[in-house]
């Protein structure tokens, strides 16, 4: 094990946000800064897969032992300090080689969507960690999720699941911001696209990174989506990216929009992306589409009830009268 943990005292930047929100783009912008060490194109699953569960188990075992419920687990052998030392050494052995790739760097950047579920844990073990929460219009996120599911086989492939995923990730990140005041900086994907120099300069300042107009311009040029497609993006959508609302209007019909609204419309309106009746093209749809959706749900419920009744009627294990 590594004996030094100095790396853990550096400023860390964790890019969080719902999948398909532009987190890879922001990660690459930050990793290309001269003061930042990172692994562009690589997502470390360090906290979600390798630390969250062991830390939780150890602390539960410690609580059980202290309460006299039973005496089992690693906490019966190691003290809290010993366990913490091993966690710190593990983190050092992961992040030290990353920092060594850019010797002059003062910051380290990491990114994975599921970091949003472990923001308090990250902040506990990395005391100077800050979080960049990237927010994008949920309708475009849903379109992108379903597109990448068709092309690559991951991310939600159904509209309701995509809407819920976006809604829940936003909620988790904002909950983390409440628990870690002053340590979370929100970035709107759309503003970074349309007003890149000003928004990127604000982001770099919030991260404590030196910058000037030339550096900001170079970073935006290097990672312009028209020159470099990132994160398995759908090139078929590129012609629509610079037109407000063009992507979701092209890919979601009125019924799709209503379904998205049912699951995530409140969050969409809270963030200022839409008004309450955004999903309807005209007044008639405000009545017809919800009514049709209601009748469809009633029909589905009736079908499920009939199937259940038939299964019960033919159950070979049903007791005789």
C-alpha positions as CSV (number, residue, x, y, z in Angstrom):
1,X,0.0,0.0,0.0
2,X,1.0,3.6,-0.6
3,X,2.1,5.3,2.5
4,X,1.4,8.8,1.4
5,X,-2.1,10.4,1.1
6,X,-1.1,13.9,0.2
7,X,-3.1,13.6,-3.0
8,X,-6.3,13.4,-1.0
9,X,-5.8,17.0,0.2
10,X,-5.8,18.4,-3.3
11,X,-8.9,20.0,-4.8
12,X,-11.0,17.4,-6.5
13,X,-13.6,18.2,-9.1
14,X,-16.5,15.7,-9.6
15,X,-18.7,16.1,-12.6
16,X,-22.2,14.8,-11.8
17,X,-25.6,14.8,-13.5
18,X,-28.1,12.6,-15.3
19,X,-26.6,10.4,-18.1
20,X,-26.7,12.1,-21.5
21,X,-26.7,15.6,-19.9
22,X,-23.3,16.7,-21.3
23,X,-21.2,15.5,-18.3
24,X,-18.6,13.9,-20.6
25,X,-18.2,17.3,-22.4
26,X,-17.7,19.2,-19.2
27,X,-15.3,16.5,-17.9
28,X,-13.2,16.8,-21.0
29,X,-13.2,20.6,-20.9
30,X,-11.9,20.5,-17.3
31,X,-9.4,17.6,-17.8
32,X,-7.8,19.6,-20.7
33,X,-7.1,22.6,-18.4
34,X,-3.3,22.8,-17.6
35,X,-4.0,22.7,-13.8
36,X,-6.2,19.7,-13.9
37,X,-5.3,16.0,-14.0
38,X,-7.9,13.5,-15.2
39,X,-8.6,10.6,-17.5
40,X,-10.7,12.0,-20.5
41,X,-12.9,9.3,-21.9
42,X,-12.7,7.2,-18.7
43,X,-15.3,6.9,-16.0
44,X,-14.0,5.7,-12.6
45,X,-16.7,3.8,-10.7
46,X,-14.6,4.1,-7.6
47,X,-17.2,5.3,-5.0
48,X,-20.3,3.6,-6.4
49,X,-18.8,0.1,-6.9
50,X,-15.7,-0.1,-4.7
51,X,-16.2,2.1,-1.6
52,X,-19.9,2.8,-0.9
53,X,-20.8,-0.8,0.1
54,X,-17.6,-1.6,2.1
55,X,-17.8,1.6,4.1
56,X,-21.5,1.0,4.8
57,X,-20.9,-2.6,5.8
58,X,-18.0,-1.7,8.1
59,X,-20.0,1.1,9.9
60,X,-23.0,-1.2,10.3
61,X,-20.9,-3.9,11.8
62,X,-19.2,-1.4,14.1
63,X,-22.7,-0.2,15.3
64,X,-23.8,-3.8,15.9
65,X,-20.7,-4.6,17.9
66,X,-20.9,-1.4,20.0
67,X,-24.6,-2.1,20.7
68,X,-23.8,-5.7,21.8
69,X,-26.1,-7.2,19.1
70,X,-23.4,-9.6,17.8
71,X,-19.6,-9.7,17.2
72,X,-18.8,-10.4,13.6
73,X,-17.3,-8.7,10.6
74,X,-14.2,-6.7,9.8
75,X,-15.0,-4.3,12.6
76,X,-14.2,-7.1,15.1
77,X,-10.5,-7.0,13.9
78,X,-9.9,-3.4,12.8
79,X,-10.5,-0.2,14.6
80,X,-12.2,2.7,12.9
81,X,-8.8,4.4,12.4
82,X,-7.3,1.3,10.8
83,X,-10.2,1.0,8.4
84,X,-10.0,4.7,7.5
85,X,-6.3,4.3,6.8
86,X,-6.9,1.5,4.4
87,X,-9.6,3.5,2.6
88,X,-7.3,6.5,2.3
89,X,-4.5,4.4,1.0
90,X,-6.8,2.8,-1.6
91,X,-7.9,6.2,-2.8
92,X,-4.3,7.4,-3.0
93,X,-3.2,4.4,-5.0
94,X,-6.0,5.1,-7.5
95,X,-5.6,8.9,-7.8
96,X,-1.8,9.2,-7.5
97,X,-1.1,7.7,-11.0
98,X,-3.7,10.0,-12.5
99,X,-2.1,13.1,-11.0
100,X,1.3,11.8,-12.1
101,X,0.2,12.1,-15.7
102,X,0.2,15.8,-15.4
103,X,2.9,16.8,-12.8
104,X,2.1,20.5,-12.8
105,X,-1.6,19.9,-12.0
106,X,-3.1,21.3,-8.8
107,X,-6.6,19.7,-9.2
108,X,-7.9,16.2,-10.1
109,X,-11.2,15.7,-12.0
110,X,-13.4,12.6,-12.0
111,X,-16.7,11.8,-13.6
112,X,-19.5,9.3,-13.4
113,X,-23.3,9.8,-13.3
114,X,-23.6,7.6,-10.2
115,X,-21.3,9.9,-8.2
116,X,-24.5,11.8,-7.7
117,X,-25.6,9.1,-5.3
118,X,-22.5,9.3,-3.1
119,X,-21.7,13.0,-2.9
120,X,-21.6,13.0,0.9
121,X,-19.4,10.0,1.0
122,X,-17.0,11.6,-1.5
123,X,-16.9,14.9,0.5
124,X,-16.1,12.9,3.6
125,X,-13.0,11.2,2.2
126,X,-11.9,14.0,0.0
127,X,-12.2,17.2,2.1
128,X,-11.6,19.6,-0.8
129,X,-13.9,18.0,-3.3
130,X,-16.2,20.2,-5.2
131,X,-19.1,19.1,-7.5
132,X,-20.1,20.4,-10.9
133,X,-23.7,19.5,-11.6
134,X,-24.5,19.6,-15.3
135,X,-28.2,20.1,-16.0
136,X,-29.8,19.6,-19.5
137,X,-33.4,19.9,-20.7
138,X,-34.9,16.5,-19.6
139,X,-36.7,16.1,-22.9
140,X,-33.5,16.1,-24.8
141,X,-31.9,13.8,-22.3
142,X,-34.7,11.3,-22.7
143,X,-34.3,11.5,-26.5
144,X,-30.6,10.9,-26.2
145,X,-31.1,8.0,-23.7
146,X,-33.4,6.2,-26.0
147,X,-31.2,6.8,-29.0
148,X,-28.1,5.4,-27.3
149,X,-30.1,2.4,-26.1
150,X,-31.0,1.6,-29.7
151,X,-27.5,2.1,-31.0
152,X,-25.4,0.8,-28.1
153,X,-27.6,-1.1,-25.8
154,X,-27.3,0.9,-22.6
155,X,-29.3,3.7,-20.9
156,X,-33.1,3.6,-20.6
157,X,-34.8,2.6,-23.8
158,X,-38.3,3.6,-22.8
159,X,-39.7,7.1,-22.4
160,X,-41.2,6.8,-18.9
161,X,-38.0,5.2,-17.6
162,X,-35.8,7.9,-19.2
163,X,-38.0,10.7,-17.7
164,X,-37.9,9.2,-14.3
165,X,-34.1,8.7,-14.5
166,X,-33.6,12.4,-15.4
167,X,-36.0,13.5,-12.7
168,X,-34.4,11.4,-10.0
169,X,-30.8,12.4,-10.9
170,X,-31.7,16.1,-10.7
171,X,-33.3,15.5,-7.3
172,X,-30.3,13.6,-5.9
173,X,-27.8,16.3,-7.1
174,X,-29.9,19.1,-5.6
175,X,-30.2,17.1,-2.3
176,X,-26.4,16.8,-2.3
177,X,-26.1,20.6,-2.8
178,X,-28.3,21.2,0.3
179,X,-26.1,18.8,2.3
180,X,-22.9,20.4,1.0
181,X,-23.5,24.1,0.9
182,X,-21.1,26.1,-1.2
183,X,-19.5,23.0,-2.8
184,X,-21.8,22.4,-5.7
185,X,-21.8,24.5,-8.9
186,X,-24.6,24.1,-11.4
187,X,-24.0,24.4,-15.1
188,X,-26.7,24.5,-17.7
189,X,-25.8,22.6,-20.8
190,X,-27.8,24.9,-23.0
191,X,-26.0,28.0,-21.7
192,X,-22.6,26.4,-22.1
193,X,-23.6,25.7,-25.7
194,X,-25.0,29.1,-26.6
195,X,-22.8,31.3,-24.4
196,X,-19.7,29.2,-24.0
197,X,-17.0,31.7,-23.2
198,X,-18.8,33.4,-20.4
199,X,-20.2,30.2,-18.9
200,X,-16.9,28.3,-19.1
201,X,-15.1,31.2,-17.5
202,X,-17.6,31.1,-14.7
203,X,-17.1,27.4,-14.3
204,X,-13.3,27.6,-14.2
205,X,-13.5,30.4,-11.6
206,X,-15.9,28.4,-9.4
207,X,-13.4,25.5,-9.6
208,X,-10.5,27.8,-8.5
209,X,-8.7,27.4,-11.9
210,X,-6.7,30.2,-13.6
211,X,-8.0,31.2,-17.0
212,X,-8.0,33.9,-19.6
213,X,-9.9,34.5,-22.8
214,X,-7.3,32.6,-24.9
215,X,-7.5,29.5,-22.8
216,X,-11.3,29.5,-22.7
217,X,-11.4,29.9,-26.5
218,X,-8.9,27.0,-27.0
219,X,-10.9,24.6,-24.8
220,X,-14.2,25.4,-26.4
221,X,-12.6,25.0,-29.9
222,X,-10.9,21.7,-29.0
223,X,-14.2,20.2,-27.8
224,X,-16.7,21.7,-30.1
225,X,-19.3,19.1,-30.8
226,X,-19.2,19.9,-34.5
227,X,-15.5,18.8,-34.6
228,X,-15.5,16.0,-32.0
229,X,-18.4,13.7,-31.2
230,X,-18.3,12.7,-27.5
231,X,-19.9,9.9,-25.4
232,X,-21.5,8.0,-28.3
233,X,-23.6,11.0,-29.3
234,X,-26.1,10.6,-32.1
235,X,-24.6,12.4,-35.1
236,X,-28.0,12.4,-36.7
237,X,-29.1,15.1,-34.2
238,X,-26.1,17.4,-34.8
239,X,-28.0,19.6,-37.3
240,X,-30.7,20.3,-34.5
241,X,-28.4,21.0,-31.6
242,X,-28.1,24.7,-32.1
243,X,-31.9,25.2,-32.5
244,X,-33.8,25.6,-29.2
245,X,-36.2,22.8,-28.5
246,X,-35.6,21.3,-32.0
247,X,-34.4,17.9,-30.8
248,X,-37.3,16.9,-28.6
249,X,-39.9,18.5,-30.9
250,X,-38.5,16.4,-33.8
251,X,-38.4,13.1,-31.8
252,X,-41.4,13.3,-29.4
253,X,-45.0,13.5,-30.6
254,X,-47.7,15.1,-28.4
255,X,-48.5,11.8,-26.7
256,X,-44.9,11.2,-25.9
257,X,-44.6,14.7,-24.5
258,X,-47.7,14.1,-22.3
259,X,-46.1,10.9,-21.0
260,X,-42.9,12.7,-20.2
261,X,-44.9,15.4,-18.5
262,X,-46.7,12.9,-16.3
263,X,-43.4,11.5,-14.9
264,X,-41.1,14.6,-14.9
265,X,-43.1,17.6,-15.9
266,X,-43.0,19.2,-12.5
267,X,-39.2,19.1,-12.4
268,X,-39.0,20.4,-16.0
269,X,-41.2,23.4,-15.0
270,X,-39.3,24.0,-11.8
271,X,-36.1,24.3,-13.8
272,X,-37.6,26.8,-16.2
273,X,-37.5,24.6,-19.2
274,X,-41.3,24.6,-19.8
275,X,-44.7,25.9,-18.8
276,X,-47.4,23.6,-17.5
277,X,-49.1,23.0,-20.8
278,X,-46.0,22.7,-22.9
279,X,-46.8,19.2,-24.1
280,X,-50.0,20.2,-26.0
281,X,-49.8,21.7,-29.5
282,X,-53.4,23.1,-29.2
283,X,-56.2,23.4,-26.7
284,X,-57.9,20.3,-28.0
285,X,-55.0,18.1,-27.0
286,X,-55.2,19.2,-23.4
287,X,-58.5,17.2,-23.2
288,X,-58.1,14.5,-25.8
289,X,-54.6,13.1,-24.9
290,X,-55.2,12.8,-21.1
291,X,-58.6,11.2,-21.8
292,X,-57.1,8.7,-24.2
293,X,-54.2,7.9,-21.8
294,X,-56.7,7.4,-18.9
295,X,-58.8,5.0,-21.0
296,X,-55.7,3.1,-22.0
297,X,-54.6,2.7,-18.4
298,X,-58.1,1.5,-17.4
299,X,-58.1,-1.1,-20.2
300,X,-54.7,-2.3,-19.2
301,X,-55.8,-2.6,-15.5
302,X,-58.9,-4.6,-16.6
303,X,-56.8,-6.9,-18.8
304,X,-54.5,-7.6,-15.8
305,X,-57.5,-8.3,-13.6
306,X,-58.9,-10.7,-16.1
307,X,-55.6,-12.6,-16.4
308,X,-55.4,-12.8,-12.7
309,X,-58.9,-14.1,-12.4
310,X,-58.3,-16.7,-15.0
311,X,-55.1,-17.8,-13.4
312,X,-56.8,-18.2,-10.0
313,X,-59.7,-20.1,-11.6
314,X,-57.4,-22.7,-13.2
315,X,-54.9,-23.0,-10.3
316,X,-54.3,-26.7,-9.9
317,X,-53.2,-26.2,-6.2
318,X,-56.5,-24.5,-5.3
319,X,-58.0,-26.4,-2.3
320,X,-61.2,-28.4,-3.0
321,X,-64.4,-27.2,-1.2
